């Protein structure tokens, strides 16, 4: 009998705690609004350029046909750097992007 009373008291206590905390869990009046950020966004940047072509020799610049020419070849060129994004407004939708 005593275990049954302990169990029902514990159940009653948990039910009361749940009812009292439900108001704070589901209250819509205390919703936090995000702060508008500002400042710079800085981070790493990386990528890879892949090229492969098979053709006869051809000029790269039409204005200088004998200066820069290319022929069959392929190459892999990875690049790494840092990028900085400077917001143009408080909405953080338009940026000036600087890369090194």
Helices and strands as residue ranges (DSSP letters): H 2-25, E 40-53, E 58-59, G 62-64, E 69-70, E 73-87, E 95-99
